[in-house]
Each structure stands twice: as structure tokens, then as C-alpha cells.
Amino acid sequence: MGQKPFERTNAADDPEHGGVSEGVAGDGADGSAAAGVGNVTVSGPSATAPTDAGHEAAVEADGATTAPANVAAAPTLDVTQLIDRLDPAQTPWTRGWRSWIIPLAATLAGAALRWPALGRPRALVFDETYYAKDAYAMLTHGAEWNWVDGADKAIIAANGSAAAIDKLFKDSLAYIVHPPLGKWIIAIGEQLFGMTPFGWRFMPALLGTLLVLLTTRLALRLTRSPAVAAGTGLFLAIDGMAIVLSRTAVLDGILTFLVVAAVTCIVRDRDRVRAALAGQLRTSLDPAAMARQWQTGGVRFGARPWLWAAGGLLGLAVSTKWSAVWHIAFLGLLVLACGSGTRRLLGVRHRMRRTLLHDAPVAAAAMVLVPLLVYLASWVGWFSTPGAYNRQWAATATVSGVMAALPAALRSWLHYHGQMWSFHVNLTQGHAYKANAWSWPVMARPTSFYYDSKGPCGAKSCAAEVLALGNPIVWWAGLLAILHQAWQWLAKRDFRAMVIVVGWAAGWLPWLLFQHRTIFTFYAVIMVPFTCVALARSCVAILDSPGERGIRFAVVTSVVLCALVTTWALHPLWTGQPIPYSTWLLRMWLQTWI
């Protein structure tokens, strides 16, 4: 016989319980207490939950609420148990002030590896030559402008002097291919600290540090496990890709923060919906009757402020870089999966149909309409600057059809977007650090942002590099952990694993469609937070698994210690610190890293 619905299993087999270290997080990915749980029928003070899959199909087909004759009566479930599954109890470490101890400790560790010598290297490295300069132009002119030849060195020599830097602009506007928000964010640091390396890296460093806090909090909320949260915070704090993107004024670190914030809001939305339903059952004079009504008449989730917040954050993400559109698609499906899972736990009939009927319109408004409006608003600088690039295109262009009915400014804006789209899909020029997306998970070809052979380094030959290389232990062990989480999701319907895998896949799978486009490994920084949660959760699963405790402890300890030692060894490569060339070469574990 199969496992009985809502029957407790041992910690290793229960998809809701990670053993001693990982607490109850609610249920599986589809809302069931365990794989195979069917509709829940509440009767009086208790509920029955037939497990037979054929019964669920029968209910979907004819709406019957009684089990077929060939299905044995299922064990009873008190409504209190249903409430506990909707709104699991928390520990002192997952609520109140104590829930901030681990995230703040991880954040301090992350800050210690990100902020020292933030102004090094004293140069515009890699794509900072675009984004830092565009940000300053938007700050001073309202839109991107072209710069004179040799502007990069002149900016460094100006040492933040606005008078000297303002002389470096040409009299023409620049053609840009990314939305403006990320550059406006970079401009905040330039406004505070001037057009200096520290100034243009200030906001990426701040958001990169806060990303450690945010991801650790996400892990804690998702798993209710202090151990998983601590592991997540540690792995993200010491990861090289996250460190480099926190110390460089490019868009991808900003994008990562906004996407992880959106995922956090979606998890908060699910928790809030379930807690509200549990609250209704707790306060009802007849909770059994309320549960029966939900089963037959469906259930609505009411106001969902966290879902709207997620949509706003995704709008900010798309306003930073277009690749966030893929996260809207993936996370939109995640929202619908959450709604379907909640209805399955409640035993709602025709749950898929009701999810599409009740949740899909709200999800579309929050996850599509809101991002679109936020994206449009992010172009306010372009709209309000008459001389912005292509701003007056519609004044001389002849159009027909729908385009002719639009305001001139909007026609110019859409035409500009067509040019941007053409650039992105046709970008196939060669580059020394071009890397196919298939190679990203193993970091076969990391991107070198900066290299200089000058010292001092205490040796005759020196090397100073900023290499966007993740911590190899975190990435390679994390890839195995992602596969483990994918199995947890597909085999055990584990909601927590689903969030991790969906977040990771949204940052990688879409790029596989662009086999001929010029792309780089550092785009994968958006996968790092989910890799760290996966690795931490899999490490805790190893500690909680059956077998010799000493061996399990040794395996996890080895992963952590090797990751720490690797960070110590590679940190100079992440921060542009001059070191002897011979020791730099020793750190090139793979020939393709050079």
C-alpha cells in the first residue's frame, strides 16, 4: 500500500521535513503533504484524504465527493492538522529579532570581502567604460552622450573633478542598447562620491552586499532552517562571481538583486495566502463547513500585496536588462504552481481550472502589466529630453497603420527599441572571452574584466587581474546540488526545491537559445544565489541522511573548508590585487581560465 495521506514518515523520506536541521516549510511543490495525495474531503471535525490517483481523476470528471467502491476509506485528518500545514509553526530562529542574526552575520562576512579597496583597480574596467560613463552623462545631461577619444584615462586623471570631466563630452547623443534604470542606480554613487572608481562602484557594492542579506533571508523563509540559511549566506558571501559583480559597475549584479527580491516576494505571497486561509479556519465557528465550501465552491486568495511587489521588482529588473523578461515568464508559472498547490492541499475540485480562472488574471496584471508600466516609467529621462537619441525620429518618419495612431514620442520610442532588439539578436562578433551558455555551469571560460602586469608585488614579474570567476567548489558542488534539488522537486513534489530550480533555470536555460550570439559567463551571476541555497540545502540533507554520522559530517565539512580555502587563494584575482606572476599562474586551474 502507498503512504497514507498526512502520515508522518522518517525525516529522510518526507519531502516536507529535512530532519533535525531543516524545519517544516509547508508542503510539496503541488501542495500535497507527500507525493500522491489526492483531494481532501472534510467531514465534521475531521477530513479524509483518499490517495488513489484514479479517485482524483473521477472527482475532476464528475464532481463526486465520495470515494469509489474499490477505494478503501482513508484515514481521518483533523482540521487542526490542515491548519498546521497551511501555516506551520515557527521557531525563535525563524521569527522575531533572532531571525536576523544569521543573515546579518553573513552580510558582514560578505561586506568584508567586497568593500576593502573598492576603488582598485583605478581604471574603467571592462563594460564600466559604457555604464559608468553613461550613468554620469544621464546625471549631468538627462540622457547618454558620446565622449571624446581617450576619455577613460582622462576621467581617471581628473580624480573626480566635475569641471575637468564635463569637458570630455562631445556634442552628440549616444546610441545605447540597454534600458536606463541600472545606469541611474550607478549614477547615485557618482552623485554621492563623484566620478571616481569608488563612486561608480558604490551602488553595485551596496546591492551586492544586500544580496547576501536578502538571499539568506529567502533561504530561511523558504526552508525554516537556520542551518540552510547559514550555509546559503556563507557560500554567497565567499563566491567570486558575486564578489566581482559587486565590485564592478555593470548591470548584472543590480539585475540579480532585483530578481532575488522578486522571488522573495513570491515566497512571501504564498506564505501570506496560506496563513490567511489558516486564520479563517481558526476563527470560523464551523471550520469543517468552511473547508467543505472551499472544496466545492473554490477559494479566492484575496489581496496579494507581495505579488504586486514582485511584479514591480520584475519591472525594475527589466528596466535594468531585458533578460529579466525570462524571469517574468518562469516566475509567473511559479505563481500559478503555488496557487494550484494550495488548492490541492485544500482538496479543491477542478483545481487547475480554478487556478487559471482565479489566479491567472491577477498574476497577469501583477507580473505583466505592472512590469510594463514600470519599464515605461524608467524611460522618463529619455522622454523628457528632446535631444535624446532618436527622440525626434517620428518627426520626419512616415508610418502607417497602428503606429500612425500613436503619439510621436511613443513612435520614436518603439522605433528605438526595434534598433536595440536588432543589435542584441545580431551580436555575433568575436571576443576573446565569449562563452557558450552550455559552459556556464562549470565556468569553462570565465570573463577577465581587467589585467595589468604592473606591480608592486614583491617580485620581478607581476599580475593584477579582475576575473569574473566563481568559487569553483561552490559552483561545481552547487551543480550537483541543483541536480539533487531537481530530483527532490520532480520525485517528491518539494516546493522549496521547485523555487530553487526555477530560479536557477530562469537565469540559464533561455541563453541556450542563443548559440551564435556573443555572450559571457558573468551573465550567470544571476544563478549564483539559487546555487548557494541548493548547495546549503543539499549539505543539510547529507547531515540528516541515514548512515555513519562521522562520514556525513566529514563530507560537508570538507566542502565548506575547501570553499573557504579556495576563496582565500582566489580573492586576489577577484579584486585586482597585484601578485607575483608565478602565483597568478598557479591559480589558473584550467587553461581556459587564462
C-alpha positions as CSV (number, residue, x, y, z in Angstrom):
1,M,0.0,0.0,0.0
2,G,1.1,3.6,-0.6
3,Q,1.8,6.1,2.1
4,K,-1.2,7.3,3.9
5,P,-2.1,11.0,3.4
6,F,-0.7,13.2,6.1
7,E,1.0,10.3,7.8
8,R,4.4,11.2,9.2
9,T,7.4,9.5,7.6
10,N,11.0,9.4,8.7
11,A,13.0,12.6,8.1
12,A,14.9,11.2,5.1
13,D,11.8,10.4,3.1
14,D,9.4,13.2,4.0
15,P,9.5,16.0,1.4
16,E,8.3,18.5,4.0
17,H,10.8,17.7,6.6
18,G,14.6,17.9,6.3
19,G,15.3,16.1,9.5
20,V,16.8,17.8,12.6
21,S,18.2,20.8,10.8
22,E,15.6,21.7,8.3
23,G,12.1,22.6,9.5
24,V,8.7,22.2,8.1
25,A,8.1,24.6,5.2
26,G,4.6,23.9,4.3
27,D,4.2,21.1,1.8
28,G,5.3,19.7,-1.5
29,A,5.5,21.6,-4.8
30,D,1.9,20.9,-5.6
31,G,0.5,21.4,-2.2
32,S,0.4,17.8,-1.1
33,A,1.7,16.5,2.1
34,A,3.5,13.8,0.2
35,A,3.6,12.6,-3.4
36,G,0.3,11.0,-4.4
37,V,-2.0,12.8,-2.0
38,G,-5.4,13.3,-3.6
39,N,-8.4,15.6,-2.8
40,V,-9.2,16.2,0.9
41,T,-12.8,15.7,1.9
42,V,-13.6,17.4,5.2
43,S,-16.4,15.8,7.3
44,G,-17.4,17.2,10.6
45,P,-14.3,18.0,12.7
46,S,-12.1,15.8,10.6
47,A,-11.1,15.2,7.0
48,T,-10.5,12.2,4.8
49,A,-8.0,12.2,2.0
50,P,-8.1,9.3,-0.5
51,T,-4.7,8.7,-2.1
52,D,-5.8,6.8,-5.2
53,A,-5.0,8.8,-8.3
54,G,-7.9,7.3,-10.0
55,H,-10.3,8.8,-7.4
56,E,-8.8,12.3,-8.1
57,A,-9.5,11.8,-11.8
58,A,-13.0,10.7,-11.0
59,V,-13.6,13.8,-8.9
60,E,-12.3,16.0,-11.6
61,A,-14.6,14.4,-14.1
62,D,-17.9,14.2,-12.4
63,G,-17.5,16.2,-9.2
64,A,-18.3,13.3,-6.9
65,T,-17.2,13.7,-3.3
66,T,-17.4,10.1,-2.2
67,A,-14.7,7.6,-2.9
68,P,-15.4,4.8,-5.4
69,A,-16.3,1.4,-4.0
70,N,-12.9,-0.1,-4.8
71,V,-11.1,2.6,-2.8
72,A,-10.6,1.9,0.9
73,A,-11.6,4.6,3.3
74,A,-8.7,6.9,4.0
75,P,-7.5,7.8,7.5
76,T,-9.0,10.9,9.0
77,L,-7.4,14.3,9.3
78,D,-8.4,16.8,12.0
79,V,-8.9,20.3,10.7
80,T,-6.1,21.4,13.1
81,Q,-3.7,19.4,11.0
82,L,-4.8,21.1,7.9
83,I,-4.3,24.5,9.6
84,D,-0.8,23.4,10.7
85,R,0.1,22.5,7.1
86,L,-1.2,25.8,5.8
87,D,0.7,27.9,8.5
88,P,3.4,25.8,10.1
89,A,4.7,26.8,13.5
90,Q,8.0,28.7,13.5
91,T,11.0,28.6,15.8
92,P,12.6,31.5,17.6
93,W,15.3,31.4,14.9
94,T,12.8,31.9,12.1
95,R,10.8,34.8,13.5
96,G,11.5,37.9,15.5
97,W,14.8,39.5,16.1
98,R,16.7,36.2,16.2
99,S,15.8,35.6,12.6
100,W,18.1,38.4,11.6
101,I,21.2,37.1,13.4
102,I,22.4,34.6,10.8
103,P,21.5,36.9,7.8
104,L,23.3,39.9,9.3
105,A,26.4,37.8,10.2
106,A,26.6,36.5,6.6
107,T,26.2,40.1,5.3
108,L,29.1,41.3,7.4
109,A,31.2,38.5,6.0
110,G,30.1,39.4,2.5
111,A,30.9,43.1,3.1
112,A,34.4,42.2,4.4
113,L,35.1,40.6,1.0
114,R,33.5,43.2,-1.2
115,W,34.3,46.7,0.2
116,P,38.0,46.9,1.0
117,A,40.0,48.6,-1.8
118,L,36.7,49.1,-3.8
119,G,38.5,51.7,-5.9
120,R,41.0,49.2,-7.1
121,P,41.7,48.8,-9.9
122,R,41.9,52.5,-10.6
123,A,40.5,52.3,-14.1
124,L,37.3,51.8,-16.0
125,V,37.3,48.0,-16.3
126,F,35.5,46.0,-19.0
127,D,32.0,47.4,-19.6
128,E,32.4,50.1,-17.0
129,T,33.6,52.1,-19.9
130,Y,29.9,52.1,-21.1
131,Y,27.8,52.0,-17.9
132,A,29.8,54.3,-15.6
133,K,30.1,56.9,-18.3
134,D,26.5,56.6,-19.4
135,A,25.4,57.0,-15.8
136,Y,27.4,60.2,-15.4
137,A,26.0,61.6,-18.7
138,M,22.5,60.8,-17.5
139,L,23.2,62.5,-14.2
140,T,24.5,65.7,-15.9
141,H,22.6,65.8,-19.2
142,G,19.5,63.6,-18.6
143,A,20.5,61.2,-21.3
144,E,23.5,59.3,-22.6
145,W,26.1,61.3,-24.6
146,N,29.2,60.5,-26.5
147,W,32.6,61.0,-25.1
148,V,35.9,62.2,-26.7
149,D,38.6,59.7,-27.6
150,G,40.8,58.8,-24.6
151,A,38.1,59.8,-22.1
152,D,38.7,56.7,-19.9
153,K,42.2,57.8,-19.0
154,A,41.2,61.4,-18.7
155,I,38.4,60.6,-16.3
156,I,40.9,58.7,-14.0
157,A,43.3,61.7,-14.2
158,A,40.5,64.1,-13.4
159,N,40.2,62.4,-10.0
160,G,36.5,63.3,-9.7
161,S,36.8,66.9,-10.8
162,A,33.4,67.7,-12.4
163,A,34.9,70.7,-14.3
164,A,37.5,68.6,-15.9
165,I,35.2,65.7,-16.7
166,D,32.5,67.8,-18.2
167,K,34.9,68.9,-20.9
168,L,35.2,65.4,-22.2
169,F,31.7,65.2,-23.7
170,K,31.1,65.5,-27.4
171,D,28.1,67.4,-28.8
172,S,26.3,64.3,-29.9
173,L,24.0,61.8,-28.1
174,A,25.0,58.2,-27.7
175,Y,23.3,55.2,-29.1
176,I,22.7,52.7,-26.2
177,V,21.3,49.2,-26.2
178,H,20.2,48.7,-22.6
179,P,17.3,50.3,-20.6
180,P,18.2,53.2,-18.3
181,L,17.4,52.1,-14.7
182,G,20.7,50.2,-14.0
183,K,22.7,53.3,-15.1
184,W,20.5,55.6,-12.9
185,I,21.3,53.3,-10.0
186,I,25.1,53.5,-10.7
187,A,24.7,57.3,-11.0
188,I,23.6,57.5,-7.4
189,G,27.1,56.6,-6.3
190,E,28.6,59.1,-8.7
191,Q,26.4,61.8,-7.3
192,L,27.5,61.0,-3.8
193,F,31.2,60.3,-4.3
194,G,32.0,61.8,-7.7
195,M,33.0,60.3,-11.0
196,T,35.6,58.1,-9.4
197,P,36.1,54.3,-9.3
198,F,34.7,54.2,-5.8
199,G,31.8,56.4,-6.9
200,W,30.6,54.3,-9.8
201,R,31.1,51.1,-7.9
202,F,29.4,52.2,-4.7
203,M,25.8,51.1,-5.6
204,P,26.8,47.8,-7.1
205,A,28.8,47.1,-3.9
206,L,25.9,48.1,-1.7
207,L,23.4,46.0,-3.6
208,G,25.8,43.1,-3.8
209,T,26.2,43.2,-0.1
210,L,22.5,43.4,0.5
211,L,22.1,40.5,-1.9
212,V,23.8,38.3,0.8
213,L,21.3,39.5,3.4
214,L,18.3,39.1,1.0
215,T,19.3,35.6,-0.2
216,T,20.0,34.4,3.4
217,R,16.5,35.6,4.5
218,L,15.0,33.9,1.5
219,A,16.6,30.6,2.4
220,L,15.4,31.0,6.0
221,R,11.8,31.7,4.9
222,L,11.8,29.0,2.3
223,T,13.2,26.2,4.5
224,R,12.6,27.4,8.1
225,S,16.1,26.1,8.7
226,P,18.8,28.2,10.4
227,A,21.4,25.6,9.1
228,V,20.4,26.1,5.5
229,A,20.3,29.9,5.9
230,A,23.8,29.9,7.4
231,G,25.2,27.7,4.6
232,T,23.5,29.9,2.0
233,G,24.9,33.1,3.5
234,L,28.4,31.6,3.8
235,F,28.5,30.3,0.2
236,L,27.2,33.5,-1.3
237,A,29.5,35.7,0.8
238,I,32.6,33.9,-0.4
239,D,31.6,33.3,-4.1
240,G,34.0,35.0,-6.5
241,M,31.4,35.8,-9.2
242,A,29.2,37.5,-6.7
243,I,32.2,39.4,-5.3
244,V,33.4,40.6,-8.7
245,L,30.0,41.8,-9.8
246,S,29.6,43.6,-6.5
247,R,32.9,45.5,-7.2
248,T,32.2,46.4,-10.9
249,A,29.8,49.0,-12.3
250,V,28.0,46.6,-14.7
251,L,24.3,45.8,-14.9
252,D,24.2,42.1,-14.0
253,G,24.8,42.5,-10.2
254,I,22.0,45.0,-10.0
255,L,19.7,42.7,-12.0
256,T,20.5,39.8,-9.7
257,F,19.5,41.8,-6.6
258,L,16.2,42.8,-8.2
259,V,15.3,39.3,-9.3
260,V,16.1,37.7,-6.0
261,A,14.0,40.3,-4.3
262,A,11.1,39.4,-6.6
263,V,11.4,35.7,-5.8
264,T,11.4,36.6,-2.1
265,C,8.2,38.5,-2.6
266,I,6.6,35.5,-4.4
267,V,7.5,33.2,-1.5
268,R,6.1,35.8,0.9
269,D,2.9,35.9,-1.1
270,R,2.5,32.2,-0.9
271,D,3.1,32.2,2.9
272,R,0.7,35.1,3.4
273,V,-2.1,33.4,1.3
274,R,-1.8,30.2,3.3
275,A,-1.6,32.0,6.7
276,A,-4.7,33.9,5.8
277,L,-6.6,30.7,4.9
278,A,-5.4,29.1,8.2
279,G,-6.5,32.2,10.1
280,Q,-10.0,31.9,8.6
281,L,-10.2,28.3,9.7
282,R,-9.0,29.2,13.2
283,T,-11.6,31.9,13.7
284,S,-14.5,30.1,12.0
285,L,-17.3,28.8,14.1
286,D,-17.5,25.8,11.8
287,P,-14.1,25.2,10.1
288,A,-15.2,21.9,8.7
289,A,-18.1,23.6,6.8
290,M,-15.8,26.3,5.6
291,A,-13.3,23.7,4.3
292,R,-16.2,21.8,2.5
293,Q,-17.3,25.1,0.9
294,W,-13.7,25.7,-0.4
295,Q,-13.7,22.2,-1.9
296,T,-16.9,22.5,-3.8
297,G,-17.0,26.2,-4.5
298,G,-13.3,27.0,-4.8
299,V,-11.3,29.5,-2.8
300,R,-10.1,33.0,-3.6
301,F,-6.9,34.4,-2.1
302,G,-7.9,38.0,-1.5
303,A,-5.5,40.9,-1.6
304,R,-1.9,39.9,-2.6
305,P,0.4,42.9,-1.9
306,W,3.5,40.8,-2.1
307,L,2.6,39.6,-5.6
308,W,2.2,43.1,-6.8
309,A,5.5,44.0,-5.2
310,A,7.1,41.1,-7.1
311,G,5.7,42.5,-10.3
312,G,7.1,45.9,-9.5
313,L,10.6,44.5,-8.8
314,L,10.5,42.5,-12.0
315,G,9.6,45.7,-13.8
316,L,12.7,47.3,-12.3
317,A,14.7,44.3,-13.4
318,V,13.6,44.5,-17.0
319,S,14.3,48.2,-16.8
320,T,17.9,47.3,-16.0
321,K,18.4,44.5,-18.5
322,W,16.0,42.9,-21.0
323,S,17.0,39.3,-20.0
324,A,14.7,39.7,-16.9
325,V,11.8,39.1,-19.3
326,W,12.6,35.4,-19.0
327,H,12.2,35.6,-15.2
328,I,8.8,37.1,-15.6
329,A,7.8,34.0,-17.6
330,F,9.4,31.5,-15.3
331,L,8.2,33.2,-12.1
332,G,4.7,33.7,-13.5
333,L,4.4,29.9,-13.9
334,L,5.8,29.6,-10.3
335,V,3.0,31.8,-9.0
336,L,0.4,29.6,-10.7
337,A,2.0,26.5,-9.3
338,C,1.8,27.9,-5.8
339,G,-1.9,28.6,-6.3
340,S,-2.6,25.1,-7.6
341,G,-0.6,23.6,-4.8
342,T,-2.6,25.4,-2.2
343,R,-5.9,24.3,-3.7
344,R,-4.7,20.7,-3.9
345,L,-3.9,20.8,-0.2
346,L,-7.4,22.0,0.5
347,G,-8.9,19.4,-1.8
348,V,-10.5,21.9,-4.1
349,R,-12.2,20.2,-7.1
350,H,-11.0,21.2,-10.6
351,R,-8.1,23.0,-9.0
352,M,-6.2,23.6,-12.3
353,R,-9.3,25.2,-13.9
354,R,-9.9,27.3,-10.8
355,T,-6.3,28.3,-10.6
356,L,-6.4,29.6,-14.2
357,L,-9.8,31.2,-13.6
358,H,-9.0,33.0,-10.4
359,D,-5.2,33.4,-10.2
360,A,-4.1,33.8,-13.9
361,P,-5.8,37.2,-14.3
362,V,-4.3,38.6,-11.1
363,A,-0.9,37.1,-12.0
364,A,-1.1,38.6,-15.5
365,A,-1.8,42.0,-14.1
366,A,0.9,41.8,-11.4
367,M,3.6,40.1,-13.5
368,V,3.0,41.6,-16.9
369,L,1.0,44.8,-16.7
370,V,2.9,46.2,-13.7
371,P,6.4,45.5,-15.1
372,L,5.3,47.1,-18.4
373,L,4.2,50.3,-16.7
374,V,7.4,50.3,-14.5
375,Y,9.5,49.8,-17.6
376,L,7.8,52.6,-19.4
377,A,8.3,54.9,-16.5
378,S,12.0,54.1,-16.3
379,W,12.4,55.9,-19.6
380,V,11.2,59.3,-18.2
381,G,14.7,60.8,-18.7
382,W,14.6,59.9,-22.4
383,F,11.0,61.2,-22.9
384,S,11.8,64.4,-21.1
385,T,15.0,65.2,-23.1
386,P,14.0,66.5,-26.5
387,G,17.5,65.9,-27.8
388,A,17.8,62.3,-26.6
389,Y,19.0,59.7,-29.2
390,N,16.2,59.1,-31.8
391,R,13.8,61.1,-29.6
392,Q,12.7,63.1,-32.7
393,W,12.6,60.2,-35.1
394,A,8.9,60.4,-35.6
395,A,9.0,64.0,-36.7
396,T,10.5,63.0,-40.1
397,A,9.5,59.4,-40.4
398,T,6.5,58.2,-42.4
399,V,4.5,55.4,-40.8
400,S,1.1,53.8,-41.3
401,G,-1.3,51.5,-39.5
402,V,-1.3,51.3,-35.7
403,M,2.0,53.2,-35.5
404,A,0.4,56.3,-37.1
405,A,-2.2,56.5,-34.3
406,L,0.4,56.6,-31.5
407,P,1.8,59.8,-30.1
408,A,5.0,60.9,-31.8
409,A,7.2,60.3,-28.7
410,L,5.9,56.7,-28.3
411,R,6.5,56.1,-32.0
412,S,10.1,57.2,-31.7
413,W,10.5,55.1,-28.5
414,L,9.2,52.0,-30.2
415,H,11.5,52.6,-33.3
416,Y,14.4,52.9,-30.9
417,H,13.5,49.6,-29.3
418,G,13.5,48.0,-32.7
419,Q,17.0,49.1,-33.2
420,M,18.0,47.8,-29.8
421,W,16.4,44.5,-30.5
422,S,18.3,44.2,-33.8
423,F,21.6,44.9,-32.1
424,H,21.0,42.1,-29.5
425,V,19.9,39.4,-31.8
426,N,22.6,40.1,-34.3
427,L,25.5,40.5,-31.9
428,T,27.9,37.7,-33.2
429,Q,31.2,39.4,-33.4
430,G,34.2,37.5,-31.9
431,H,35.5,38.2,-28.4
432,A,38.4,36.6,-26.5
433,Y,36.1,35.7,-23.6
434,K,33.0,34.7,-25.5
435,A,31.4,31.7,-23.7
436,N,28.6,29.5,-24.9
437,A,25.9,29.1,-22.2
438,W,26.5,25.3,-22.1
439,S,29.8,26.1,-20.5
440,W,28.5,28.4,-17.8
441,P,27.6,25.9,-15.0
442,V,31.2,24.6,-14.9
443,M,32.8,28.0,-15.6
444,A,34.9,26.7,-18.5
445,R,35.6,30.3,-19.8
446,P,35.3,33.0,-17.1
447,T,35.4,36.6,-18.2
448,S,38.5,38.7,-17.5
449,F,37.5,42.2,-16.7
450,Y,40.9,43.6,-16.2
451,Y,44.6,42.6,-16.4
452,D,47.8,44.5,-15.8
453,S,51.4,43.3,-15.4
454,K,52.4,46.3,-13.3
455,G,53.3,46.0,-9.6
456,P,54.4,46.4,-7.0
457,C,54.1,42.8,-5.9
458,G,57.5,41.9,-4.4
459,A,58.6,40.0,-7.5
460,K,60.2,40.8,-10.8
461,S,57.1,39.9,-12.8
462,C,53.6,40.8,-11.5
463,A,50.0,40.2,-12.5
464,A,46.9,42.1,-11.4
465,E,43.6,40.7,-12.6
466,V,39.8,41.0,-12.1
467,L,38.5,37.7,-13.2
468,A,34.7,37.0,-13.0
469,L,35.3,33.5,-11.7
470,G,33.0,31.9,-9.2
471,N,34.3,29.9,-6.3
472,P,34.9,26.6,-8.1
473,I,33.9,24.5,-5.1
474,V,30.7,26.4,-4.7
475,W,29.9,26.1,-8.4
476,W,30.9,22.5,-9.0
477,A,29.4,21.2,-5.8
478,G,26.4,23.5,-6.4
479,L,25.8,22.0,-9.8
480,L,25.4,18.6,-8.2
481,A,23.1,20.2,-5.6
482,I,20.9,21.7,-8.3
483,L,20.5,18.2,-9.8
484,H,19.7,16.9,-6.3
485,Q,17.1,19.7,-5.9
486,A,15.6,18.9,-9.3
487,W,15.1,15.3,-8.2
488,Q,13.5,16.5,-4.9
489,W,11.1,18.6,-6.9
490,L,10.2,16.1,-9.5
491,A,10.2,12.9,-7.4
492,K,8.8,14.3,-4.1
493,R,6.9,17.5,-5.2
494,D,9.0,19.6,-2.9
495,F,8.0,23.2,-3.2
496,R,11.3,24.5,-1.8
497,A,13.3,22.6,-4.4
498,M,11.0,23.9,-7.1
499,V,11.7,27.6,-6.2
500,I,15.4,26.9,-6.2
501,V,15.4,25.1,-9.6
502,V,13.1,27.5,-11.3
503,G,15.1,30.5,-10.1
504,W,18.3,28.9,-11.3
505,A,16.9,27.7,-14.6
506,A,15.4,31.1,-15.5
507,G,19.0,32.5,-15.5
508,W,20.4,29.8,-17.7
509,L,18.1,27.9,-20.0
510,P,16.9,30.9,-22.1
511,W,20.5,31.7,-23.1
512,L,20.8,28.2,-24.7
513,L,18.6,29.6,-27.4
514,F,21.4,32.0,-28.5
515,Q,24.0,29.6,-29.8
516,H,25.6,32.1,-32.1
517,R,25.2,35.3,-30.1
518,T,28.2,36.8,-28.3
519,I,27.6,36.1,-24.6
520,F,29.7,35.8,-21.5
521,T,29.9,33.7,-18.4
522,F,29.4,36.6,-16.0
523,Y,25.8,36.7,-17.1
524,A,25.4,33.6,-14.9
525,V,25.8,35.6,-11.7
526,I,22.0,35.6,-11.5
527,M,22.2,31.8,-11.0
528,V,24.6,32.1,-8.0
529,P,22.1,32.9,-5.2
530,F,20.0,29.8,-6.1
531,T,23.1,27.7,-6.4
532,C,24.1,28.7,-2.9
533,V,20.6,27.8,-1.5
534,A,20.7,24.5,-3.3
535,L,24.2,23.7,-2.0
536,A,23.3,24.6,1.6
537,R,20.1,22.6,1.5
538,S,21.8,19.5,0.0
539,C,24.6,19.7,2.6
540,V,21.9,19.7,5.4
541,A,20.3,16.8,3.7
542,I,23.6,14.9,3.8
543,L,23.9,15.7,7.5
544,D,20.3,14.4,8.1
545,S,20.6,11.3,6.0
546,P,21.0,7.8,7.4
547,G,24.4,6.3,7.7
548,E,27.6,6.9,9.6
549,R,27.4,10.4,11.1
550,G,31.2,10.9,11.1
551,I,31.3,10.3,7.3
552,R,28.4,12.6,6.6
553,F,30.0,15.3,8.8
554,A,33.3,14.9,7.1
555,V,31.8,15.3,3.6
556,V,30.0,18.5,4.5
557,T,33.0,19.9,6.4
558,S,35.3,19.1,3.5
559,V,33.0,21.1,1.1
560,V,32.9,24.1,3.4
561,L,36.6,24.1,4.2
562,C,37.6,23.7,0.6
563,A,35.3,26.5,-0.4
564,L,36.9,28.8,2.3
565,V,40.4,27.9,1.3
566,T,39.6,28.5,-2.4
567,T,38.2,32.0,-1.6
568,W,41.5,32.8,0.3
569,A,43.5,31.6,-2.7
570,L,41.5,33.3,-5.5
571,H,40.5,36.5,-3.8
572,P,43.4,38.5,-5.3
573,L,42.1,37.5,-8.7
574,W,38.6,38.9,-7.9
575,T,39.9,42.2,-6.5
576,G,42.7,43.2,-8.9
577,Q,45.4,42.8,-6.2
578,P,48.9,42.7,-7.7
579,I,50.6,39.3,-7.1
580,P,53.7,37.6,-8.5
581,Y,53.1,36.2,-11.9
582,S,54.2,32.7,-10.8
583,T,51.5,32.6,-8.1
584,W,48.9,34.0,-10.5
585,L,49.7,31.2,-12.9
586,L,49.3,28.6,-10.1
587,R,45.7,29.9,-9.6
588,M,44.8,29.2,-13.3
589,W,43.5,25.7,-12.6
590,L,42.2,25.3,-16.2
591,Q,43.9,26.5,-19.3
592,T,40.7,28.1,-20.4
593,W,40.7,30.5,-17.4
594,I,43.7,32.3,-19.0
